């Protein structure tokens, strides 16, 4: 993998995996289920 050659292709992947958009309405409309975990043992 060469960064200069492959970097332009990462934009598409980033648009899918980027978790900064809090709008989950499309996910909900498709019947998506969201599982969340929160733990206190992170010392």
C-alpha positions as CSV (number, residue, x, y, z in Angstrom):
1,X,0.0,0.0,0.0
2,X,1.3,3.4,-0.9
3,X,-0.3,6.4,0.8
4,X,0.0,8.7,-2.1
5,X,-1.7,6.2,-4.4
6,X,-4.4,4.8,-2.1
7,X,-5.3,7.9,0.0
8,X,-8.0,9.2,-2.5
9,X,-10.0,6.0,-2.0
10,X,-10.2,6.5,1.7
11,X,-12.8,9.3,1.4
12,X,-15.5,6.8,0.5
13,X,-14.7,4.5,3.4
14,X,-14.5,7.5,5.8
15,X,-18.0,8.6,4.7
16,X,-19.3,5.2,5.8
17,X,-17.3,4.7,9.0
18,X,-17.2,8.2,10.3
19,X,-19.2,8.4,13.6
20,X,-19.5,12.1,13.9
21,X,-23.0,12.5,12.4
22,X,-25.6,11.8,15.2
23,X,-28.5,11.4,12.7
24,X,-29.6,7.8,12.9
25,X,-32.9,8.3,11.3
26,X,-32.0,6.3,8.1
27,X,-30.6,3.5,10.3
28,X,-33.9,3.4,12.3
29,X,-36.1,3.4,9.2
30,X,-34.3,0.3,8.0
31,X,-35.1,-1.4,11.3
32,X,-31.6,-1.2,12.7
33,X,-30.9,-2.2,16.2
34,X,-28.2,-0.4,18.2
35,X,-26.4,-2.1,21.1
36,X,-24.4,0.1,23.5
37,X,-22.1,-1.0,26.2
38,X,-20.8,1.2,29.1
39,X,-18.3,-0.1,31.7
40,X,-17.0,1.2,34.9
41,X,-13.9,-1.0,35.1
42,X,-11.6,1.2,33.0
43,X,-9.0,2.0,35.7
